[in-house]
Amino acid sequence: MTNSPRSPFPFLEFNCPDCGSDVGFRSRSRTFSECYLLPLFLLQPVRCKDCFRRDYRLIFTRVDDGSSDTGKRVPAAIQPTASKRNVA
């Protein structure tokens, strides 16, 4: 029936229209209409993990919470490094 082994409903899988990535996460609602009107139409803001394009998808679409730290990168200047000094 479908090529996707994950879901029998391919329209419920996230797929970015720009880069084709299949990994997305929920984006925070910004405006009044996103907070109160989109849920009436069963929509939610979603962001692509690879190209960061923001889009609206059905609330039944499988996406990440966006609360995990796995995708966040820390710049090298901020990363903690082991100090070689002896500090008392």
Stockholm file with secondary structure:
# STOCKHOLM 1.0

chainA/1-88         MTNSPRSPFPFLEFNCPDCGSDVGFRSRSRTFSECYLLPLFLLQPVRCKDCFRRDYRLIFTRVDDGSSDTGKRVPAAIQPTASKRNVA
#=GR chainA/1-88 SS CCSCSSCSCGGGBCCCTTTCCCCEEECCCCSHIIIIIGGGGTEEEEEETTTCCEEEEETTSBCBCSCCSTTCCCCTTTSCCCCCSCCC
#=GC SS_cons        CCSCSSCSCGGGBCCCTTTCCCCEEECCCCSHIIIIIGGGGTEEEEEETTTCCEEEEETTSBCBCSCCSTTCCCCTTTSCCCCCSCCC
//
